[in-house]
Amino acid sequence: MDRFRVEVLSATPNPQQVIWAAMHQDYSEGFVYDDRDRFPDERKAGELMIKHLLKGDRGHYGPIEHPQIVFNVGYFPHSTMQQLRTHRTGISFDVQSGRYTGERIIAAAKGELDVEAVFYLRPVGDYGNRQGKKYFYSPEQRQEDLDWCLAACKRYQQRIEEGLSEEHARGLIPFDVRQHFVMSCNARSLMHILDLRAKADAQLEIQKLCDLLMVHFRAWAPELAAWYEASRLGKARLSP
Ligand SMILES: Cc1cc2nc3c(=O)[nH]c(=O)nc-3n(C[C@H](O)[C@H](O)[C@H](O)COP(=O)(O)OP(=O)(O)OC[C@H]3O[C@@H](n4cnc5c(N)ncnc54)[C@H](O)[C@@H]3O)c2cc1C
């Protein structure tokens, strides 16, 4: 899958117990913390939470907003970061800005780094646009576009050597420079991102990002992820 990477920097260690505890506090007379030794285990908490909060479209999503996960996302094109950053609720970002970095662009200009490590171009293949027009992105076109990226790296290097700042010279490079970022979200906002961006009409690269997010979601909150996968993933079941 290209060079794309998604790694977990940190995550609530017991997400399904936390959701269960929040749900349990809704109807408990006592202070639930004091019962923590009697909490159901992670798997059982997940099953109970699905039964009482989610099954049959109950839509009681509040308790699912408590567990947090922090991802490090790498090597995706700028356009994917832009799409993701439109989501604001329960989600936070720190993104390479191009004010402080640029060494890898110069390394590509010098031939020390593969230009494909710095810029993303779609693979050769058949594509369509939003109006239904079909086209083939050929190996020749892709090579010409790589040459274009390399030429832009050289112009960037030249302007930096002439004294321009990185934030000024970054305007010269092609749009889909690869950009690393940190994204944190809660279990609900993670599912919201997947609702909107894993579906078939979302852009190719953000669908790939969702595939990688799903790998971590399954490992982090297995029962919740299994419910999500069975009832919502890829079904374009959008929240309001
Ligand atoms: C297929 C697709 C194509 C898109 N194309 C474009 C495009 O061409 N240009 C462009 O600029 N954007 C585009 N967007 C982004 C889109 O317009 C939204 O900005 C983006 O999806 C974030 O909205 P959200 O509902 O996910 O909000 P989030 O911030 O993730 O919020 C989650 C939920 O909280 C609620 N909420 C959040 N903020 C508000 C608010 N201010 N008022 C009321 N309720 C709120 C809503 O219920 C919302 O669904 C596209 C999105 C998709 C999925």
The ligand as a Gaussian input file, in Angstrom:
#p B3LYP/6-31G(d) Opt

LIG

0 1
 C      -17.175000      13.009000      -0.028000
 C      -16.857000      14.373000       0.560000
 C      -16.542000      15.436000      -0.278000
 C      -16.252000      16.692000       0.260000
 N      -15.913000      17.741000      -0.565000
 C      -15.558000      18.939000      -0.053000
 C      -15.131000      20.037000      -0.873000
 O      -15.098000      19.924000      -2.095000
 N      -14.782000      21.209000      -0.275000
 C      -14.842000      21.381000       1.094000
 O      -14.529000      22.466000       1.592000
 N      -15.231000      20.379000       1.893000
 C      -15.590000      19.168000       1.363000
 N      -15.965000      18.144000       2.198000
 C      -15.953000      18.397000       3.639000
 C      -17.389000      18.582000       4.194000
 O      -18.047000      19.688000       3.621000
 C      -17.290000      18.792000       5.709000
 O      -16.601000      19.964000       5.996000
 C      -16.570000      17.652000       6.365000
 O      -17.128000      16.410000       5.961000
 C      -16.633000      17.852000       7.862000
 O      -17.952000      17.781000       8.310000
 P      -18.400000      16.744000       9.413000
 O      -19.852000      16.596000       9.309000
 O      -17.594000      15.531000       9.269000
 O      -17.970000      17.590000      10.706000
 P      -17.098000      17.235000      11.983000
 O      -16.350000      18.439000      12.358000
 O      -16.311000      15.994000      11.875000
 O      -18.238000      17.104000      13.030000
 C      -18.934000      15.906000      13.380000
 C      -20.398000      16.199000      13.487000
 O      -20.574000      17.232000      14.463000
 C      -21.632000      18.105000      14.042000
 N      -21.083000      19.446000      13.772000
 C      -19.782000      19.804000      13.715000
 N      -19.642000      21.101000      13.475000
 C      -20.869000      21.589000      13.356000
 C      -21.393000      22.892000      13.076000
 N      -20.582000      23.955000      12.905000
 N      -22.716000      23.038000      13.026000
 C      -23.560000      21.989000      13.228000
 N      -23.129000      20.715000      13.486000
 C      -21.812000      20.532000      13.551000
 C      -22.252000      17.482000      12.797000
 O      -23.268000      16.580000      13.172000
 C      -21.077000      16.734000      12.222000
 O      -21.433000      15.722000      11.326000
 C      -16.277000      16.885000       1.667000
 C      -16.591000      15.818000       2.509000
 C      -16.860000      14.570000       1.977000
 C      -17.195000      13.415000       2.911000

